[in-house]
Amino acid sequence: MTGRLVVAGGGQAAFALVAKLRALKDERPVTIIASEASLPYQRPPLSKKYLLREMGLDRLLYRPEPWYAENKVDIRLSTTVAGLDRAAKTVTLSDGAMLAYETLALATGSTPRRLPASIGGDLEGVFVVRDFADADRLAGELQPGRRALIVGGGYIGLEAAAVARTCGLEVTVIEMADRILQRVASAATSRLVRDIHVSRGVDVREGAGLVRLVGTDGRVTAAELTDGSMLPVDLVIVGIGVSANDQLAHDAGLEVANGIVVDRFGATSDPAIYAMGDCAVLPFQDMRIRLESVQNAVDQAEAVAAILAGGAVPYEPKPWFWSDQYDVKLQIAGFGLGHDETLVRAGQREGSVSVWYFRQGRLIAVDAINDAKAYVTGKKLLETGRTPDRKALEDPAIDLKSLLA
């Protein structure tokens, strides 16, 4: 194909798609439409090293500016796709320009859910962290002795709690569900991660929701919780999940279901349009899921690039994730949704532990806390479709490598 590829989005999936195409010697014209003012950059360090000012934005860039010109990639910053005409195969941009495409890739990502203004979500001092501008605004607020409230006990909220505590703030995490990480991890993993935060002085309140935020002169000063308590706060970080950016696809008549529905080849209900990354709903083990991870964004985008370049290999997700909290690294292989049993295995080093997930006797995921060997072993077992001997797995004296024999 020689017609223009237009990529809506300037994040990890967008960059991975274009970089892989060029690596495959595909020379078709490419235009990236990026909503941010910055060239594409890594997002995971935003809530960690970048927020702590241990890493600058220049180190987060995937490639410096000259790379785009050298690879004949037209990138338009601070611009979005405002309209899509599938019949004419054109997109209208936010600056009024119109582009024709032969292939369109939707890598529009997701948007953090915010607290509604009706409960104080618009007060000064209330933050989400999705891009570097969000992180810049929050960084100046992380001053020792201040009181931070984290709304949401998922990975984003817990990473924010770890950074705030590291900076010397008093930190309270509230989670409306019965336990933190309830949507994404087992009860065993939730307990282990909860203990990590509590041991570092974080007040973790599970089964506690937010009624409203209270402000003085437009600035948040307190939070009323569902247990009736009023908590004094100096800042609030919101981590209550994200919503897929699928409105453009919806308005154009593509199939959406809390994300843009794609097949195994990344194609939407329009064969000229593909979707990838956080915005895409893809088939996985007889389910339709949305994988919110860097790994999936990159792997799926590279698989679509290979397809566009003439390949015919479908994308088979092999999920893995990670989360850095304090000096703890949580590595996850597989997808634990629908597990009916877990096994907790102590690691060989102090503080290392892993949680193994099973469904109907088959290994489906592993969570490894400061236990790289458990992570690597679990990942290899999952990739080869093997389930380890249960008795051997239960015995911490048995080397995990033997399970791969």
N, C-alpha and C positions, 0 to 999 in steps of 0.2 A: 504493500500500500504506500502511496506517495502523498495522499491528501493530508491536510492539516489535522493534527491532534490538538484539541483544546483541553486543558486540564483545569477544572474548577477546584481551587484549593491550593494552598501553598505550604502544607505541613509535611509530615514524614511520608505519608503514602504518596503524595504528589511528587515529591523529590525522588523517592525510590523508583517510581514508575519511569520517570524521565531518565534518570541515571542508568537504569538497567537497559532501557531502549538504546541509549547511546553506546553502552558497553556491548550490546548485541549488534552494533554497526547499523542500526536502523536510523536512517538519515531524514526521515520525514520531517516537515516543518512542525514545530512544537511551540505552543504558547501556554504559559502557566499564568493563571489569574489568581493572585495572592492577596488576601484581604489585609494582611498586616504590612507595616512599612518596612519590615526587615526581610532579608532573604531567608529562605527556609532554614530552620534551626531545630536542634534537639529540644524536646520538651521535658523529658523526665528530670533533668537537673534543675529545672525552674523552681521546684518546691523543695530542693535540697541545696546543692552546692551553689547554685546561682543566688538563691535567696539568702544564703549565709555569706555571700560575697566572696566565695572561694573560687569562683569561675566567672569570667566576663562573657558578654554576649558574643564577642568575636570568637571565643573558643567553642561556642555552641553551633556556629554555622556549619552546615554540611559541606559547603564549598564556598570559597571567596567569590566575589563578583566576577572576576575575569573568566571563571569556569563557564558561565552561561553564554558569554559571547563566543568563547572558544568552541563550544559544543553546539552553537547555533540554536540556542534556546531563548526564545523571546519571553521574558518574565515581566509581568506588569504588577507592581506593588500597589498597596492601598486601593485595590480595585476588587469588585465582586461581580459575579454573574447575576444580573438582575432579572433576566428573562431567557426562556429557552423555547425556540420554535422548532419542534422536531420535524415537521413537514418540510420546512425550508432548510433545515440543518444549519441553523444560525443561533448564536447567543448574543444577547444585548448586555453590555457591561454597564456598571454603575456610572461611568463617565460619559455614557451615551453612545460609545462606539459599538459597532456590530462586527462580529466575526463569523465567518463560515467555517464549518468543520466537516471532516469526513468521519472522524471518530471523536467522541466526547468522553472524557473520564471525570467522574464525580468523586472527588476526594475532599469533600466539604467538611469532614470531621464532625465534631459535636460541640455543644455549648453547655457550660456548667449551669445547673439549676440554681436560681437565686431565691432568696426569701422574698415573699411578696411585700410590697410597700405597706400593705394594710397591717402588718405586724412589725414594722420597723426595718424592713430590709433595705430601705433607701437611706438610712441614717449614715452619717459619716462614721468611719471606723468599722464598717462591715465589708468584708473582702471575699472574693473568690480568687483562685489562682489557676489561670488557663494559659496566659501568655506572658511574655517578659514585662509588658507594661503593668500587668497585675502584680507580678513579683516585685517590680520596682516600687510600686505604691506601698506594698506591705512591708518591704524591707526596713523602711524608716520607722515603722511602728514597733519593731521587735526590740524593745528596750528592757533591760533587766528590771525586775520588780513589778512590771505591769501585769495586768490580769487578762488572760486570753481565754475566750470561750470558743471551742471547736464544735460546730454543729454537724454531726454526722460521724459515725464510727467506722467508715470504710477506709480503704487504703489512703485515699487523698487526705481525709481528715486526720488520720493517724500519723501520716508523714508530716503534716503541718504541725501537729501536736509535738512531735519529736523535735522539729526545728525550733519551735517556740520555747520548749523546755531547755534545749541546748543553749538558747540565747538568754536564759535566766528568767523567763517569765513564769508566773503562776498559771498553770494550765488546767482547765476543766474540759473534758470531752463528754458531750451528751449524745446518746444514741436512743432513738425512739423504740427500736426493736429490743427484744429480750437480751441480745448480746451484740457486741461489736462484730463486724465482718459477717453478719448472719447471712447476707445474700451471696457471699462469694467464698466462704470457708466453712470448715467443719466446726463443731462445738469445741473439739480438742484444740484446734489452731486458735480459735477465739480466746480460749482460756490462756494459752501460752503467750499470745501477743498482749492480752490484757495485763498479765503479770509483769511483762517487760515494762509497760508504761507505769503501772502502779509503783513498781520498785524504783522508778526514777522520779517519783513525786507527783505524777499526774493524777488528778481526781477524775476517775472514769465512772460515769453514771449511766448505767444501762436501764432500759425501760423508762427513760426520762425524755420527754419531748419539750419543745419550745412553744410557749403560748404567745409571747410577744417580746420584742426588744423595747426598752425604754430609753429615751434620749433627753438630753439637756442642751438647749441651743443647737439642735440639729446633730448632736454627737451622741453616739451610743454610750450609755452609762450603766445599764443593768439589763438583766434578762429574767423574765418570769417563766418558770418551768412548770410542767404539768403536775408536779408534786406539790405545787403551791409555794415553793421557795422563790425568793428574789435574789439573784446572784449579781453582785457588783462586777462590772466588766469594763475594761478599757478598749478592747477590740474584739471583734468576732470574725472567725474564719469559717466559711460555709463550705462543707464538703458533702453535699446530699445527692451526688450523682450528676449525670449529664444527659442531655437530650440529643439525639441524632439530628444533624442538619439535613433534613430531607424535604424541606418545604419546596425547594426548586423542583425536585423530582415529582413531588405530589402535584404541584401546579401544572406540570407538563404532562400529567396523566400516566406517569410510570407507577408500577406497583410498589407500594410502601407498606411497612408494617413495623412501626417504631424504628425506622431505618429503611434504606433503599434495598429492595429484595433483588438478589443476584443469584445466578446459577453457579455451577461448579467452575465455570470458566470466567466468572466475574462479570458476565453480561447481565444487564437489566432486562426488563420486558421489551425494550427497544434494542435490537441487535447492534446498533451503531453507538450505543451508550453503555459504558461500564461504570462500576462503582467499587470502591475499596476503602479499607480503613475503618475508622470508628462509625462512619455513616452507613456501612453496608451490613445487611442481614444475609448471612450465607448458610448453606447447608453443612451440617456437621452431625454425624452419627444419627441419622434419621430425625434430626431436629433442625430448626431454624434459629440461629443465634447471632448476636452481635458481639464480637470480641473486641473489647476496648483495651488494646495493648499495642505497644510499639512493635513488638515482634510480628503480630498479625498484620499491622499496617504495612510493614516492609515486605514480609513474605508474600502477602496477597498481591501487593502492587507489582512485585518482581515477577510473580506468576502471570499476571495479566500482561506485563510487558513482553514476556516470552510468547504469549499467545498472539499478541498484536504483531510480533515480529515473524509470525509464521508457524509457531508451535501449536500443539494440540493437546498438551498435558493439563488436566484439570488441577485446580488448587485443592490440596488435601491438607486442611489445617492440622498443625501439630503444636497446640498452644503451649506457651511458656510465658511466665511473668516474673517480675521481681519487685521487691519493695525494700528500700533502705530506711531504717528507723534507728536513730542513735548509731551505735556500733554494731547493730544487728542487721544481717542480710537475710531476708526471706525470699527464697527462690521456689517457684511453683512450676511444676511440669504437669501437663494434662489439664483436664477440665472436670472438676469434681461434682458437677451438677447431677443430682439424682443418685448420689452414693447411698448405700444402705449399711455400710460398715466402715469403721476406721481402725487403724492400728498405730499406736504411738511407739516409736523406737528411739531409745537414747543413743546419742552419738558418742564417738570416741573421745571427743574433746569436751571440756566443761562448758556447759551452756548450749551445746549442740543437740538438736532433737529433730526428728522428722515425723510427719503424719502421713500415713499411706491410706488412700481411699479405694474402696472396692464397691462394685455394683454386681450383684448376683455372682459373687466369687471372683470377679475379674478386676484386675488393677486398672483404675482409670485416672489416677492423679497422685501426686505426692507434693507435700509442702515441706520444705527443708529450711530449718532455722539455724543459721551458722553451721550448716552441714553440707558442704559442697559435694562430698562423696555420695550422700544420699540423693541429692538432686541429680547428679550426673548418672548414677545407677538407675534411678527411677525414670529419667528421661529416655535412656537407652532401652529399658524394658518396654516402655510405652511405644516407642518408635518401632519396635520389632513385634509388638503385639503379645508380649509374654507376661505372665503373672508369676511372681516368685513363689517359692515354697513358703507357706505361712510359718511353719515352725522355725525355719532358718531365718526368716525376717524378724521373728520375735526375739531371737537370741542375739543380744548385742555383742557377744563374743565372736560371732561369725562375721567374717569380712564380707562386706556388701559386694565386693567384686566377684565373689564366688557365685553370686546369684546370676551373673551374666554368662557363666560357663555353659 
